[in-house]
Amino acid sequence: MVDLPILYTCAGSRGLRATWAAEEAGVEIDLRLLPFPPRFQAPEYLEINPLGTVPLLIDGAARMTESCAIAHYLATRGGYTDLAVAPGEPDYAEYCDFTYHADATITFPQTVFMRFVLFEKDKGWEEAGHAYAKWFWKRLIKLEQRLEGREFLCAGRFTVADICCSYALMLAERVGLDEGIPDSLKAYRERLMRRDGFQRARERESAGPAAI
Ligand SMILES: N[C@@H](CCC(=O)N[C@@H](CS)C(=O)NCC(=O)O)C(=O)O
């Protein structure tokens, strides 16, 4: 019997990028849903991931803790598929850039907003948290401009770069950051959420408690 890659995640967390990529790529995974945040709600998880963060992918000897890297890995695990852009193809550079951009530049200010405004209200950091909300909205300019006249970010097709960036737009809606999202990006998000692969991923994650 072949061991499946094991994905530890919390429903609706950044791990949705990985669950979604697995569905789109047709890669079977052993999905293990944890309560959020695992460092407090499932402290035994720290033994397998001392960071305490989700997602974590274990595939044989490989262990990965970055949602965008996991999404790309699942899309290319058996060789390049249309879900990734291969070296030598047009837009390969842009594919790499937007896949990294998603978490490093877009989700980063969102998580500071969530910590300061939603999770640790009692610390008196709310004002700073709202400044991070504005910073997040300003940073959407790159996505907005790239999608002018395009349905998808790269190579004229749906790829992991879309999964990674659109997750940030979905998170924004859930945490009260939707007012600064341009209509064109809302429409992009709605289009991607209608995909069968997204619906299946969300359905699979619905078996666990929601993260946010
Ligand atoms: N850059 C990492 C960040 C992982 C991360 O911070 N995940 C959040 C959930 S969205 C988490 O686990 N937070 C709980 C904690 O830090 O204890 C990624 O993209 O996967």
The ligand as an SDF file (V2000), in Angstrom:
LIG
                    3D

 20 19  0  0  0  0  0  0  0  0999 V2000
    3.7630   31.3800    5.6870 N   0  0  0  0  0  0  0  0  0  0  0  0
    3.0410   30.2580    6.2550 C   0  0  0  0  0  0  0  0  0  0  0  0
    2.2520   30.7770    7.4540 C   0  0  0  0  0  0  0  0  0  0  0  0
    1.5430   29.6900    8.2220 C   0  0  0  0  0  0  0  0  0  0  0  0
    0.6450   30.2830    9.3080 C   0  0  0  0  0  0  0  0  0  0  0  0
    1.0280   31.2410   10.0130 O   0  0  0  0  0  0  0  0  0  0  0  0
   -0.5730   29.7300    9.4430 N   0  0  0  0  0  0  0  0  0  0  0  0
   -1.5370   30.2200   10.4170 C   0  0  0  0  0  0  0  0  0  0  0  0
   -2.9470   29.8200    9.9830 C   0  0  0  0  0  0  0  0  0  0  0  0
   -3.4920   30.6460    8.5300 S   0  0  0  0  0  0  0  0  0  0  0  0
   -1.3120   29.5590   11.7590 C   0  0  0  0  0  0  0  0  0  0  0  0
   -0.9980   28.3950   11.7950 O   0  0  0  0  0  0  0  0  0  0  0  0
   -1.5350   30.3010   12.8570 N   0  0  0  0  0  0  0  0  0  0  0  0
   -1.5360   29.7370   14.1770 C   0  0  0  0  0  0  0  0  0  0  0  0
   -0.2710   29.9790   14.9420 C   0  0  0  0  0  0  0  0  0  0  0  0
    0.6550   30.6430   14.4580 O   0  0  0  0  0  0  0  0  0  0  0  0
   -0.2180   29.4840   16.0680 O   0  0  0  0  0  0  0  0  0  0  0  0
    2.1350   29.6430    5.1870 C   0  0  0  0  0  0  0  0  0  0  0  0
    1.8740   30.2890    4.1700 O   0  0  0  0  0  0  0  0  0  0  0  0
    1.7220   28.4850    5.3280 O   0  0  0  0  0  0  0  0  0  0  0  0
  1  2  1  0
  2  3  1  0
  2 18  1  0
  3  4  1  0
  4  5  1  0
  5  6  2  0
  5  7  1  0
  7  8  1  0
  8  9  1  0
  8 11  1  0
  9 10  1  0
 11 12  2  0
 11 13  1  0
 13 14  1  0
 14 15  1  0
 15 16  2  0
 15 17  1  0
 18 19  2  0
 18 20  1  0
M  END
$$$$
